[in-house]
Amino acid sequence: MDSQRFDLVISDMHRVKDGTEEPRAGLKLLREMRSGRRRPPLVFYTSNSVLFTANEEISAYGAVVTDTARDLFAEVRQALRRHSAES
């Protein structure tokens, strides 16, 4: 992710890659983003947001977890405003 510039990243927590379930793929992405030079805002849009809302890694990064489209759009707007103010 350091080779490209992102203003915001939206991710699901769970993915299927090459037929293999990866229920914590979002956390793997977060760890990769944390280790990079750039740290764009990260919003998780996932059906099981309750499982991840109190996650310390997510909180430490400043990422947000939501499971509704209304909250997703609100979080994206807020994250982009904060990000542009910091840039």
C-alpha positions as CSV (number, residue, x, y, z in Angstrom):
1,M,0.0,0.0,0.0
2,D,3.0,2.3,0.3
3,S,3.4,2.4,-3.5
4,Q,0.0,4.1,-4.0
5,R,-1.8,6.9,-2.3
6,F,-5.2,6.2,-0.8
7,D,-7.4,8.8,0.8
8,L,-9.6,6.1,2.5
9,V,-9.9,2.3,2.6
10,I,-13.2,0.5,3.1
11,S,-12.9,-3.2,3.9
12,D,-14.9,-6.2,5.0
13,M,-13.6,-8.2,7.8
14,H,-14.2,-11.6,6.1
15,R,-13.0,-12.7,2.7
16,V,-12.8,-15.9,0.6
17,K,-9.5,-16.1,-1.2
18,D,-8.9,-19.0,-3.6
19,G,-11.8,-20.9,-2.0
20,T,-10.4,-20.6,1.5
21,E,-12.3,-18.7,4.2
22,E,-10.4,-15.8,5.8
23,P,-12.7,-14.6,8.6
24,R,-10.0,-12.2,9.9
25,A,-8.7,-10.9,6.6
26,G,-9.6,-7.3,7.6
27,L,-7.4,-7.5,10.7
28,K,-4.5,-8.7,8.5
29,L,-5.0,-5.7,6.2
30,L,-5.1,-3.4,9.2
31,R,-1.8,-4.8,10.5
32,E,-0.2,-4.3,7.0
33,M,-1.5,-0.7,7.0
34,R,-0.2,0.0,10.5
35,S,3.3,-1.1,9.4
36,G,3.3,1.2,6.4
37,R,4.4,4.8,6.1
38,R,1.0,6.1,5.1
39,R,-2.0,5.4,7.3
40,P,-5.2,6.3,5.4
41,P,-8.5,6.2,7.3
42,L,-9.9,2.7,7.4
43,V,-13.6,1.8,7.7
44,F,-14.8,-1.8,8.1
45,Y,-18.2,-2.5,6.6
46,T,-19.1,-5.9,7.9
47,S,-22.2,-7.9,8.9
48,N,-20.8,-8.8,12.3
49,S,-19.6,-5.4,13.5
50,V,-20.5,-6.2,17.2
51,L,-17.7,-8.7,17.2
52,F,-15.1,-6.1,16.3
53,T,-16.3,-2.8,17.7
54,A,-14.2,-3.2,20.9
55,N,-11.2,-4.6,19.2
56,E,-8.0,-2.9,20.6
57,E,-6.1,-3.1,17.3
58,I,-9.0,-1.4,15.4
59,S,-9.3,1.3,18.1
60,A,-5.5,1.9,18.2
61,Y,-5.4,2.5,14.4
62,G,-8.5,4.8,14.6
63,A,-10.5,2.5,12.3
64,V,-14.2,2.4,12.4
65,V,-16.5,-0.7,12.2
66,T,-20.1,-0.5,11.0
67,D,-22.8,-2.7,9.6
68,T,-25.3,-0.2,8.2
69,A,-25.1,1.7,5.0
70,R,-26.1,4.9,6.7
71,D,-23.3,4.7,9.2
72,L,-20.9,3.7,6.5
73,F,-21.6,6.9,4.5
74,A,-21.4,9.0,7.6
75,E,-18.1,7.5,8.7
76,V,-16.6,7.9,5.2
77,R,-17.6,11.6,5.2
78,Q,-16.1,12.1,8.6
79,A,-12.9,10.2,7.9
80,L,-12.3,12.1,4.7
81,R,-12.8,15.4,6.4
82,R,-10.4,14.5,9.2
83,H,-7.9,13.1,6.6
84,S,-8.0,16.2,4.5
85,A,-7.6,18.5,7.6
86,E,-4.5,16.5,8.6
87,S,-2.9,16.6,5.1
